[in-house]
Amino acid sequence: MEVTRDVKFIGVNDHQIDLFEGQYAVENGMSYNSYVIVDEKIAVMDTVDIRFADEWLARLDQELCGRRPDYLVVHHMEPDHSASIMRFMDKYPDVQLVASEKAFGMMRQFFGTAFEDGRVVVGEGDTLSLGRHLLTFVTAPMVHWPEVLVSYESTEKILFSADAFGKFGALDVEEEWTDEARRYYIGIVGKYGAQVQNLLKKAANLDIQMICPLHGPVLKENLEMYLNLYQTWSSYSVETEGVMIAYTSIYGNTKKAVELLEDQLRKAGCAYVTAVDLARTEMSEAIARAFQFGTLVLATSTYNADIFPFMRQFLEGLTERNYQNRTVALIENGSWAPMAAKVMRGMLERSKNIRYAETTVTVRSALSEENIRELNVLSQELAKSVQG
């Protein structure tokens, strides 16, 4: 696939995978992106998962038309991008390997060698001339590993962004970008908002006309939208002024409270309301959706003097990723000793700038008339908050 006349896409699609990084369900697979810049000198930009090394090397050969590469640039050492380095170096032993100092340290860990005889160590502001094309390297530590680089090609104004601006899903499946990019970002990069903010500040000084990530499509149009979404996600700002209700329900009584609240919120004028059953929703999707909305309602049962396991997993996922700057409301259910609201609030103690709704609803086994009134009060309170 042609990115530009001189920059070619040589990545691969993976439809064999079911769980990315052993935890994220990827129904539409994954892409492992690699690129080659063909100039007076030739630079290959990253490798692919080892299971696709043969396919990748064959695509590279096709683009080289008999020439041999001069450089292999390694932006990120996670194995889905770096595991084929040894296969590449075995085939092209005279190639110079370009990476950060920390990346070479990781190569020793992965491969038993740091390629001392043929390596080029680069850092912030270093350049690599290929002829007409010039790469400038920008450090991006903890986006989302410590060795990460991105590079900017100034002739065609391309940002090779490593894992930034990536998404789940193979490239031969059409799907809307935002939801899977959000799930990818929040799940994998979400903890490192401050580091992403630092990278965005550096990127603001570059004239970027195209973004080539290591997962997902090459971004050529409406780049402002993608940059604005990354600004929102990395600053833990609200993407959608609306309400998400995350719940678990054992015998259906907590679900009835959720359904009633959802209906009341819509009647109160909330345009965006969604309810998520944590036992039946891919957890990474539920967590990403919570970061999308400005208001989160947590509804669950007391369970073993704690909370239902799916709710605990959900809250741990939020706090691990620095959930903050949101309004939270609590609904608990308990037949004899309700504890859920206290536990949930305690789990969110380390989250910054959480505003709690004044109304907490305690259901004792099944909805009572008092609970119905309380849910109506809560719906009015949240609707007023959402509408400003």
C-alpha positions in Angstrom: 0.0 0.0 0.0 1.3 3.4 -1.0 1.4 6.0 1.8 3.2 8.5 -0.6 5.3 7.9 -3.6 8.4 7.2 -1.5 6.8 5.8 1.7 5.2 2.4 1.5 3.1 0.5 4.0 4.4 -3.1 4.5 2.4 -4.1 7.6 0.2 -7.1 8.2 -3.2 -8.0 9.4 -3.7 -10.5 12.2 -7.0 -12.4 12.3 -5.6 -15.3 14.3 -5.5 -13.3 17.5 -8.4 -13.3 20.0 -6.8 -11.4 23.0 -4.4 -8.6 22.3 -1.7 -8.4 25.1 -3.5 -11.4 26.6 -6.5 -9.4 27.8 -8.2 -7.2 25.2 -10.8 -8.9 23.1 -10.2 -8.0 19.4 -13.1 -9.4 17.4 -11.8 -7.7 14.2 -8.2 -8.6 14.7 -5.1 -6.3 14.8 -2.8 -4.7 12.4 1.0 -4.5 12.9 2.2 -1.6 10.9 5.6 -1.3 9.3 6.7 1.2 6.7 9.6 1.6 4.3 11.0 4.9 3.1 12.7 4.5 -0.3 15.3 7.3 -1.1 19.0 7.4 -1.8 19.2 5.3 1.4 16.3 3.1 2.5 14.9 3.0 6.0 12.5 0.3 7.3 10.3 1.6 10.1 9.8 -1.1 12.7 9.1 -4.8 12.3 6.0 -7.0 13.0 4.8 -9.8 15.3 7.1 -12.8 14.8 4.2 -15.0 13.5 4.0 -12.8 10.4 7.7 -12.3 9.8 7.7 -14.2 6.5 4.8 -12.3 5.1 6.3 -9.0 6.2 9.8 -9.8 4.7 8.1 -10.8 1.4 6.3 -7.5 1.3 9.5 -5.6 2.0 11.3 -7.5 -0.8 8.5 -6.5 -3.2 8.9 -2.8 -2.4 12.7 -2.9 -2.5 12.8 -4.1 -6.1 16.2 -5.7 -5.7 17.7 -3.0 -3.4 18.8 -3.6 0.2 17.8 -1.5 3.2 20.3 0.7 4.9 18.5 1.2 8.2 16.0 -0.4 10.5 14.4 2.2 12.8 12.9 0.8 16.0 10.5 3.2 17.7 9.1 0.8 20.3 10.3 -2.5 21.7 7.1 -4.3 22.5 7.2 -7.7 20.7 4.2 -7.0 18.4 6.5 -4.5 16.8 10.1 -5.7 17.5 10.0 -9.5 17.6 11.1 -9.8 14.0 14.3 -7.8 14.5 16.5 -10.9 14.6 14.9 -12.3 11.4 15.5 -9.0 9.7 19.1 -8.8 10.8 19.8 -12.3 9.8 18.7 -11.5 6.3 20.3 -8.0 6.2 23.3 -8.2 8.5 24.9 -5.0 7.2 21.9 -2.8 8.1 22.4 -0.2 10.8 19.9 -0.5 13.6 18.5 2.9 14.8 16.9 3.2 18.2 17.2 4.8 21.6 19.7 3.7 24.2 17.0 2.1 26.3 15.7 0.2 23.3 19.1 -1.4 22.8 19.2 -2.4 26.4 15.8 -4.2 25.9 17.2 -5.8 22.7 19.8 -7.5 24.9 17.1 -8.8 27.1 14.9 -10.1 24.3 17.6 -11.3 21.9 20.8 -11.7 23.9 22.6 -8.9 21.9 22.5 -5.1 21.7 23.9 -5.1 18.2 27.0 -3.1 19.3 28.7 -3.5 15.9 26.0 -1.9 13.8 23.9 0.4 15.8 23.0 4.1 15.8 21.8 5.5 19.1 19.5 8.4 18.7 17.7 10.7 21.2 15.8 14.0 21.3 16.4 16.1 18.2 18.8 13.7 16.5 18.4 13.4 12.7 18.9 10.8 10.1 19.2 11.8 6.4 18.1 9.4 3.7 18.7 11.8 0.9 15.6 13.8 0.1 13.9 12.7 3.3 15.1 13.7 6.8 13.9 12.0 10.0 14.0 13.9 13.3 13.6 11.9 16.4 11.5 12.9 19.4 11.6 11.0 22.7 8.3 9.8 24.1 9.1 8.1 27.3 6.2 6.1 28.9 4.0 6.5 25.9 3.7 3.8 26.9 7.2 2.2 27.5 10.3 4.1 28.6 12.3 3.5 25.4 9.8 4.9 22.9 10.7 7.3 20.1 8.6 8.9 17.5 10.0 10.4 14.3 9.1 13.2 12.0 9.8 13.2 8.3 10.0 16.8 7.3 9.9 16.5 3.5 6.5 14.9 3.4 5.5 16.1 6.9 4.8 12.6 8.3 4.7 11.7 12.0 5.7 8.1 12.7 3.9 8.0 16.0 4.7 4.5 17.5 1.7 3.3 19.5 0.2 6.8 19.7 -2.9 7.3 17.5 -3.3 3.5 17.2 -6.4 1.4 17.4 -7.7 -2.1 17.7 -8.8 -3.8 14.5 -7.2 -5.1 11.3 -7.0 -2.8 8.3 -9.1 -5.1 6.1 -12.2 -4.5 8.3 -14.1 -1.3 8.1 -15.2 0.2 11.4 -15.5 3.6 13.0 -12.2 4.8 14.4 -13.1 6.6 17.6 -14.5 3.8 19.8 -11.7 1.3 19.1 -9.1 4.0 19.3 -10.5 5.1 22.7 -10.6 1.6 24.0 -7.0 1.1 22.8 -5.8 4.4 24.3 -7.5 4.1 27.7 -6.6 0.4 28.1 -3.0 0.6 27.1 -1.8 4.2 27.4 -4.4 5.7 29.7 -2.3 5.7 32.9 0.3 7.9 31.2 -1.7 11.0 30.4 1.0 13.4 31.6 3.5 11.8 29.3 1.1 11.9 26.4 0.6 15.6 27.1 4.3 16.2 26.9 4.4 14.5 23.5 1.5 16.5 22.2 3.3 19.7 23.2 6.3 18.6 21.1 4.0 17.6 18.2 2.3 21.1 18.3 5.6 22.5 17.0 5.6 20.3 13.9 3.7 20.8 10.6 2.1 17.3 10.6 0.2 16.4 7.4 0.0 12.7 8.0 0.3 10.3 11.0 1.6 6.7 10.5 0.9 4.7 13.7 2.0 1.2 14.6 -1.6 0.0 14.8 -4.6 1.1 12.8 -5.0 3.2 9.6 -2.7 5.9 8.3 -4.4 9.2 9.3 -4.3 11.6 6.4 -7.5 13.8 6.8 -9.1 15.7 9.6 -6.0 15.4 11.8 -7.3 18.1 14.1 -10.0 15.7 15.3 -7.5 13.0 16.2 -5.2 15.5 17.9 -8.1 17.0 19.9 -9.3 13.5 21.0 -5.8 12.7 22.3 -5.8 16.0 24.0 -9.1 15.2 25.7 -8.1 11.6 26.6 -4.7 12.5 28.0 -5.9 15.4 30.1 -8.7 13.3 31.5 -11.2 15.8 30.2 -14.9 15.0 29.4 -15.4 13.8 25.8 -19.2 13.6 26.0 -21.5 15.4 28.4 -23.7 12.5 29.4 -24.3 9.8 31.9 -23.0 6.2 31.9 -24.5 3.8 34.4 -22.3 0.8 35.1 -24.0 -1.9 37.0 -24.1 -5.5 38.1 -27.2 -7.3 39.1 -27.6 -10.8 40.6 -31.4 -11.4 40.6 -32.5 -8.4 38.5 -33.5 -6.0 41.3 -30.5 -3.7 40.9 -31.0 -3.8 37.1 -34.6 -2.6 37.7 -33.3 0.4 39.6 -30.9 1.1 36.7 -33.6 0.9 34.1 -35.8 3.2 36.0 -33.0 5.7 36.5 -32.1 5.5 32.8 -35.7 6.3 31.8 -35.9 9.1 34.3 -32.7 10.7 33.1 -34.0 10.7 29.5 -37.2 12.3 30.6 -35.2 14.9 32.5 -33.5 15.9 29.3 -30.2 14.0 29.2 -29.4 13.4 25.6 -26.6 10.9 26.2 -27.4 8.1 28.6 -26.0 4.6 28.4 -26.3 1.6 30.8 -23.5 -1.0 30.8 -23.9 -4.5 32.4 -20.4 -5.2 33.6 -21.0 -9.0 33.7 -21.8 -9.0 30.0 -19.7 -6.3 28.5 -16.0 -6.6 27.4 -14.4 -4.9 30.4 -11.9 -2.8 28.4 -14.9 -1.4 26.5 -16.7 -0.6 29.8 -13.7 1.2 31.2 -13.1 3.2 28.1 -16.7 4.3 28.0 -16.5 5.5 31.6 -13.7 7.9 30.5 -15.8 9.1 27.7 -18.7 10.5 29.8 -18.6 13.2 32.4 -21.0 11.5 34.8 -20.8 7.9 36.1 -23.4 6.1 38.1 -22.2 2.9 39.9 -24.8 0.4 40.9 -24.0 -3.0 42.5 -24.8 -5.4 45.2 -23.0 -6.0 48.5 -21.2 -9.3 48.1 -19.2 -11.1 50.8 -19.2 -7.8 52.7 -17.6 -6.2 49.7 -18.9 -5.5 46.1 -19.8 -7.8 43.3 -16.6 -9.0 41.5 -17.2 -7.4 38.1 -17.7 -4.0 39.8 -14.5 -4.4 41.7 -12.6 -5.3 38.5 -14.2 -2.3 36.8 -13.2 0.2 39.5 -9.7 -1.2 39.7 -9.5 -0.7 35.9 -10.6 2.9 36.3 -8.2 3.8 39.2 -5.2 2.1 37.5 -5.7 4.4 34.6 -6.0 7.6 36.7 -9.8 8.1 36.5 -10.5 11.7 37.5 -12.4 14.9 36.9 -15.9 13.3 37.0 -19.2 13.3 38.8 -20.0 9.9 40.4 -23.3 8.7 41.9 -23.8 5.5 43.9 -26.6 2.9 44.0 -26.2 -0.1 46.3 -28.2 -3.2 47.1 -28.0 -5.2 50.3 -30.6 -7.4 51.9 -29.2 -7.2 55.5 -25.9 -5.2 55.6 -25.5 -2.9 52.6 -21.8 -2.1 52.2 -21.4 -1.4 48.5 -21.6 2.4 48.5 -18.9 2.6 51.2 -16.6 0.2 49.4 -17.0 1.9 46.0 -16.4 5.3 47.4 -13.3 3.9 49.2 -11.9 2.5 46.0 -12.2 5.9 44.4 -10.3 7.7 47.1 -7.1 8.0 45.1 -9.0 9.4 42.1 -8.6 13.2 41.8 -11.4 15.7 41.5 -14.3 13.3 42.0 -17.6 15.1 42.8 -20.2 12.8 44.4 -23.9 13.2 43.9 -25.8 14.3 47.0 -28.2 11.4 46.6 -27.1 7.8 47.3 -29.7 5.2 46.8 -29.8 2.1 49.0 -32.0 -0.8 47.8 -32.8 -3.5 50.3 -33.5 -6.5 48.3 -36.1 -5.0 45.9 -37.2 -1.5 44.9 -39.4 0.3 47.4 -41.6 3.3 46.8 -38.9 5.3 48.7 -36.3 4.1 46.3 -38.4 5.1 43.3 -38.6 8.6 44.8 -34.9 8.7 45.5 -34.1 7.6 42.0 -36.2 10.5 40.7 -34.4 12.9 42.9 -31.1 11.5 41.7 -32.1 11.8 38.1 -33.0 15.4 38.5 -29.7 16.1 40.3 -27.7 14.5 37.6 -29.6 16.0 34.7 -29.1 19.4 36.2 -25.3 18.7 36.5 -25.0 17.4 32.9 -26.9 20.4 31.5 -24.7 22.8 33.3 
